[in-house]
Amino acid sequence: MELSQILGGLTNQFSEAGIESARADAEILVAHILGMTRGELGVKAITGLELSPSDVERIKYVADQRAERVPLQHLTGVAHFRNLELFVGPGVFVPRPETEGVAQVAIDALKAQVARVAAGETVIGVDLATGSGAIALALATEVPAAKVYAVELSEDALPWTRKNFAKYANGLPNAPEVHQGDLADAFADLNGQVNVLISNPPYIPNDMVPIYPEVVLHDPKLALYGGTDGLDLVRKVSQSGLRLVRPGGTIVVEHADIQSPAVIELLLADGWKNVQPHLDFNQRPRCVSATR
Protein backbone atom coordinates (compact mmCIF):
# COMPACT_ATOMS: atom_id res chain seq x y z
CA MET A 1 0.00 0.00 0.00
CA GLU A 2 1.29 3.46 -0.88
CA LEU A 3 2.10 5.94 1.88
CA SER A 4 -0.31 8.52 0.44
CA GLN A 5 -3.17 6.00 0.64
CA ILE A 6 -2.37 5.26 4.29
CA LEU A 7 -2.30 8.96 5.16
CA GLY A 8 -5.61 9.55 3.41
CA GLY A 9 -7.22 6.60 5.16
CA LEU A 10 -5.99 7.66 8.59
CA THR A 11 -7.14 11.23 8.03
CA ASN A 12 -10.65 9.97 7.27
CA GLN A 13 -10.57 7.59 10.25
CA PHE A 14 -9.48 10.32 12.64
CA SER A 15 -11.98 12.82 11.26
CA GLU A 16 -14.81 10.32 11.78
CA ALA A 17 -13.56 9.86 15.36
CA GLY A 18 -14.00 13.59 15.98
CA ILE A 19 -10.30 14.51 15.99
CA GLU A 20 -9.99 18.11 14.81
CA SER A 21 -6.34 17.86 13.75
CA ALA A 22 -6.90 14.65 11.76
CA ARG A 23 -4.37 15.19 8.95
CA ALA A 24 -1.64 16.50 11.23
CA ASP A 25 -2.13 13.61 13.66
CA ALA A 26 -1.96 11.11 10.81
CA GLU A 27 1.31 12.59 9.56
CA ILE A 28 2.88 12.82 13.02
CA LEU A 29 1.89 9.26 13.89
CA VAL A 30 3.11 7.71 10.63
CA ALA A 31 6.34 9.72 10.69
CA HIS A 32 6.99 8.52 14.23
CA ILE A 33 6.38 4.87 13.35
CA LEU A 34 8.55 5.04 10.21
CA GLY A 35 11.33 7.01 11.93
CA MET A 36 11.03 10.06 9.68
CA THR A 37 10.44 13.76 10.08
CA ARG A 38 7.15 15.15 8.78
CA GLY A 39 9.08 16.84 6.00
CA GLU A 40 10.65 13.56 4.91
CA LEU A 41 7.25 11.91 5.13
CA GLY A 42 5.75 14.51 2.80
CA VAL A 43 8.44 13.89 0.19
CA LYS A 44 8.00 10.11 0.40
CA ALA A 45 4.23 10.47 0.03
CA ILE A 46 4.65 12.55 -3.13
CA THR A 47 7.15 10.11 -4.65
CA GLY A 48 4.83 7.16 -4.05
CA LEU A 49 6.64 5.22 -1.33
CA GLU A 50 5.30 1.69 -1.06
CA LEU A 51 4.99 0.45 2.52
CA SER A 52 5.66 -3.10 3.60
CA PRO A 53 2.79 -5.16 5.02
CA SER A 54 4.45 -5.10 8.44
CA ASP A 55 4.68 -1.28 8.40
CA VAL A 56 1.02 -1.04 7.39
CA GLU A 57 0.03 -3.39 10.22
CA ARG A 58 2.02 -1.38 12.78
CA ILE A 59 0.52 1.89 11.58
CA LYS A 60 -3.04 0.58 11.68
CA TYR A 61 -2.58 -0.86 15.18
CA VAL A 62 -1.44 2.49 16.61
CA ALA A 63 -3.94 4.45 14.52
CA ASP A 64 -6.82 2.47 16.00
CA GLN A 65 -5.70 3.58 19.45
CA ARG A 66 -5.61 7.21 18.34
CA ALA A 67 -9.10 6.83 16.90
CA GLU A 68 -10.19 5.69 20.36
CA ARG A 69 -8.85 9.06 21.58
CA VAL A 70 -5.66 7.87 23.24
CA PRO A 71 -3.58 11.10 23.24
CA LEU A 72 -1.21 11.42 20.33
CA GLN A 73 1.60 12.23 22.76
CA HIS A 74 1.05 8.96 24.64
CA LEU A 75 1.45 7.06 21.37
CA THR A 76 4.62 8.87 20.29
CA GLY A 77 5.96 9.19 23.85
CA VAL A 78 6.85 12.85 23.48
CA ALA A 79 5.26 16.29 23.74
CA HIS A 80 6.76 19.46 22.29
CA PHE A 81 6.80 22.61 24.41
CA ARG A 82 8.65 25.70 23.22
CA ASN A 83 12.21 24.47 22.54
CA LEU A 84 11.74 21.24 24.49
CA GLU A 85 10.88 17.66 23.54
CA LEU A 86 9.49 16.11 26.70
CA PHE A 87 8.85 12.51 27.64
CA VAL A 88 5.17 11.98 28.51
CA GLY A 89 2.78 9.09 29.02
CA PRO A 90 0.05 7.77 31.30
CA GLY A 91 0.06 9.49 34.69
CA VAL A 92 1.40 12.88 33.64
CA PHE A 93 -0.46 15.90 32.30
CA VAL A 94 0.38 16.61 28.66
CA PRO A 95 1.51 20.25 28.35
CA ARG A 96 -0.71 22.45 26.17
CA PRO A 97 0.36 24.98 23.51
CA GLU A 98 -1.55 27.72 25.37
CA THR A 99 0.81 27.31 28.33
CA GLU A 100 3.80 28.28 26.19
CA GLY A 101 2.66 31.91 26.40
CA VAL A 102 2.23 31.62 30.16
CA ALA A 103 5.82 30.44 30.40
CA GLN A 104 6.88 33.43 28.31
CA VAL A 105 5.46 35.84 30.90
CA ALA A 106 7.58 34.18 33.59
CA ILE A 107 10.64 33.98 31.33
CA ASP A 108 10.45 37.72 30.62
CA ALA A 109 10.13 38.45 34.34
CA LEU A 110 13.05 36.15 35.15
CA LYS A 111 15.26 37.76 32.50
CA ALA A 112 14.43 41.20 33.88
CA GLN A 113 15.42 40.05 37.38
CA VAL A 114 18.72 38.62 36.07
CA ALA A 115 19.48 41.92 34.34
CA ARG A 116 19.05 44.00 37.49
CA VAL A 117 20.70 41.92 40.24
CA ALA A 118 24.21 42.48 41.48
CA ALA A 119 27.02 40.32 40.16
CA GLY A 120 27.18 37.01 41.95
CA GLU A 121 23.59 37.16 43.23
CA THR A 122 21.46 34.13 42.39
CA VAL A 123 18.10 34.70 40.73
CA ILE A 124 15.56 32.02 41.67
CA GLY A 125 12.56 30.72 39.75
CA VAL A 126 10.02 28.28 41.19
CA ASP A 127 7.39 26.21 39.38
CA LEU A 128 4.61 24.81 41.59
CA ALA A 129 2.80 21.67 40.33
CA THR A 130 5.28 21.18 37.52
CA GLY A 131 3.79 18.01 35.98
CA SER A 132 6.06 16.97 33.11
CA GLY A 133 8.45 19.78 34.03
CA ALA A 134 7.57 21.78 30.92
CA ILE A 135 7.43 25.24 32.48
CA ALA A 136 10.35 24.73 34.86
CA LEU A 137 12.60 23.40 32.10
CA ALA A 138 11.59 26.21 29.75
CA LEU A 139 12.69 28.69 32.43
CA ALA A 140 15.91 26.81 33.12
CA THR A 141 16.95 26.42 29.48
CA GLU A 142 15.92 29.90 28.32
CA VAL A 143 17.23 31.77 31.37
CA PRO A 144 20.28 29.67 32.26
CA ALA A 145 21.61 32.32 34.65
CA ALA A 146 18.69 31.58 36.98
CA LYS A 147 18.36 28.69 39.42
CA VAL A 148 15.02 26.92 38.93
CA TYR A 149 13.22 24.69 41.43
CA ALA A 150 10.05 22.71 40.80
CA VAL A 151 7.68 20.64 42.91
CA GLU A 152 5.21 17.91 41.93
CA LEU A 153 2.94 15.92 44.21
CA SER A 154 1.92 12.99 42.00
CA GLU A 155 3.89 9.76 42.28
CA ASP A 156 2.57 8.79 38.84
CA ALA A 157 3.84 11.97 37.20
CA LEU A 158 7.24 12.14 38.91
CA PRO A 159 8.99 9.42 36.87
CA TRP A 160 8.26 11.44 33.74
CA THR A 161 9.28 14.69 35.45
CA ARG A 162 12.59 13.28 36.63
CA LYS A 163 13.33 11.78 33.23
CA ASN A 164 12.82 15.18 31.61
CA PHE A 165 14.94 16.97 34.21
CA ALA A 166 17.72 14.44 33.68
CA LYS A 167 17.55 15.05 29.93
CA TYR A 168 17.94 18.83 30.17
CA ALA A 169 19.94 19.41 33.37
CA ASN A 170 23.31 18.50 31.87
CA GLY A 171 25.21 21.46 30.53
CA LEU A 172 23.23 24.12 32.37
CA PRO A 173 25.29 26.33 34.69
CA ASN A 174 22.52 26.08 37.31
CA ALA A 175 21.02 22.61 37.15
CA PRO A 176 17.25 22.76 37.81
CA GLU A 177 15.91 20.69 40.70
CA VAL A 178 12.62 18.82 41.05
CA HIS A 179 11.19 17.70 44.39
CA GLN A 180 8.14 15.74 45.43
CA GLY A 181 5.75 17.60 47.69
CA ASP A 182 2.66 19.72 48.17
CA LEU A 183 2.75 23.20 46.64
CA ALA A 184 1.15 24.58 49.81
CA ASP A 185 4.28 24.10 51.91
CA ALA A 186 7.03 23.48 49.37
CA PHE A 187 10.48 25.08 49.62
CA ALA A 188 10.27 26.55 53.11
CA ASP A 189 14.04 27.05 52.87
CA LEU A 190 13.44 29.54 50.04
CA ASN A 191 10.95 31.75 51.92
CA GLY A 192 11.39 35.37 50.85
CA GLN A 193 14.09 34.54 48.28
CA VAL A 194 12.20 33.68 45.07
CA ASN A 195 12.32 36.17 42.20
CA VAL A 196 9.69 34.58 39.97
CA LEU A 197 7.06 32.01 40.94
CA ILE A 198 4.87 30.37 38.31
CA SER A 199 2.17 27.73 38.42
CA ASN A 200 -0.25 26.01 36.10
CA PRO A 201 -2.35 24.43 38.86
CA PRO A 202 -5.48 22.28 38.44
CA TYR A 203 -8.32 24.74 37.82
CA ILE A 204 -11.31 22.83 36.40
CA PRO A 205 -14.37 22.96 38.73
CA ASN A 206 -15.18 19.53 40.15
CA ASP A 207 -18.57 19.25 38.45
CA MET A 208 -17.37 20.34 35.00
CA VAL A 209 -16.73 17.70 32.31
CA PRO A 210 -13.88 18.59 29.93
CA ILE A 211 -14.80 18.74 26.23
CA TYR A 212 -12.13 16.46 24.83
CA PRO A 213 -12.17 12.68 25.43
CA GLU A 214 -8.37 12.66 25.65
CA VAL A 215 -8.60 14.84 28.75
CA VAL A 216 -11.48 12.95 30.37
CA LEU A 217 -10.05 9.49 29.73
CA HIS A 218 -6.32 9.99 30.01
CA ASP A 219 -5.21 13.15 31.84
CA PRO A 220 -4.66 12.52 35.57
CA LYS A 221 -7.54 13.84 37.68
CA LEU A 222 -5.06 15.30 40.18
CA ALA A 223 -3.84 17.66 37.45
CA LEU A 224 -7.32 18.74 36.35
CA TYR A 225 -9.74 19.51 39.17
CA GLY A 226 -9.46 22.42 41.58
CA GLY A 227 -12.48 22.32 43.86
CA THR A 228 -16.03 23.64 43.61
CA ASP A 229 -15.08 26.81 41.71
CA GLY A 230 -11.81 25.45 40.34
CA LEU A 231 -9.72 27.94 42.33
CA ASP A 232 -8.75 25.98 45.44
CA LEU A 233 -5.21 25.40 44.18
CA VAL A 234 -4.94 28.95 42.83
CA ARG A 235 -5.61 30.19 46.37
CA LYS A 236 -2.84 27.94 47.68
CA VAL A 237 -0.47 29.15 44.97
CA SER A 238 -1.16 32.76 45.98
CA GLN A 239 -0.52 32.00 49.64
CA SER A 240 2.67 30.09 48.85
CA GLY A 241 3.74 33.02 46.70
CA LEU A 242 3.29 35.45 49.57
CA ARG A 243 5.59 33.22 51.60
CA LEU A 244 8.19 32.52 48.90
CA VAL A 245 8.44 35.59 46.68
CA ARG A 246 10.74 38.41 47.67
CA PRO A 247 9.60 42.06 47.56
CA GLY A 248 9.53 43.17 43.94
CA GLY A 249 9.31 39.58 42.74
CA THR A 250 6.67 38.21 40.35
CA ILE A 251 3.94 35.58 40.46
CA VAL A 252 2.38 34.10 37.31
CA VAL A 253 -0.72 31.87 37.53
CA GLU A 254 -2.46 30.09 34.66
CA HIS A 255 -6.27 29.76 34.70
CA ALA A 256 -9.27 28.92 32.49
CA ASP A 257 -10.33 31.72 30.16
CA ILE A 258 -13.47 32.51 32.17
CA GLN A 259 -11.60 32.68 35.48
CA SER A 260 -9.49 35.77 34.85
CA PRO A 261 -11.67 38.24 36.81
CA ALA A 262 -11.88 35.86 39.78
CA VAL A 263 -8.11 35.27 39.82
CA ILE A 264 -7.44 39.02 39.59
CA GLU A 265 -9.78 39.64 42.50
CA LEU A 266 -8.19 36.81 44.50
CA LEU A 267 -4.64 38.15 44.04
CA LEU A 268 -5.65 41.71 44.84
CA ALA A 269 -7.40 40.53 48.02
CA ASP A 270 -4.21 38.73 49.06
CA GLY A 271 -2.22 41.94 48.70
CA TRP A 272 -0.44 41.39 45.39
CA LYS A 273 0.38 44.53 43.39
CA ASN A 274 0.43 45.40 39.68
CA VAL A 275 -2.02 42.60 38.90
CA GLN A 276 -2.19 42.12 35.13
CA PRO A 277 -4.15 39.69 32.88
CA HIS A 278 -2.49 38.11 29.83
CA LEU A 279 -4.01 36.61 26.67
CA ASP A 280 -3.01 33.40 24.89
CA PHE A 281 -2.49 33.02 21.13
CA ASN A 282 -6.25 32.62 20.71
CA GLN A 283 -6.69 36.05 22.34
CA ARG A 284 -8.36 34.48 25.37
CA PRO A 285 -7.43 35.29 28.98
CA ARG A 286 -4.92 32.63 30.05
CA CYS A 287 -2.89 33.86 33.02
CA VAL A 288 -2.47 36.64 35.55
CA SER A 289 0.81 38.13 36.78
CA ALA A 290 1.45 40.30 39.83
CA THR A 291 4.30 41.63 41.94
CA ARG A 292 5.01 41.18 45.63
Secondary structure, DSSP 8 states (H G I E B T S, - for coil): -BHHHHHHHHHHHHHHTT-TTHHHHHHHHHHHHHT--HHHHHHHHHTT-B--HHHHHHHHHHHHHHHTT--HHHHHSEEEETTEEEE--TTS----THHHHHHHHHHHHHHHHHHHS-TT---EEEEES-TTTHHHHHHHHHSTTSEEEEEE--TTTHHHHHHHHHHHHTT-SS--EEEES-TTTTTGGGTTTEEEEEE----B-TT---SSHHHHHHS-GGGTB-SSSS-HHHHHHHHHHHHHEEEEEEEEEE--GGGHHHHHHHHHHTT-EEEEEEE-TTSSEEEEEEE-
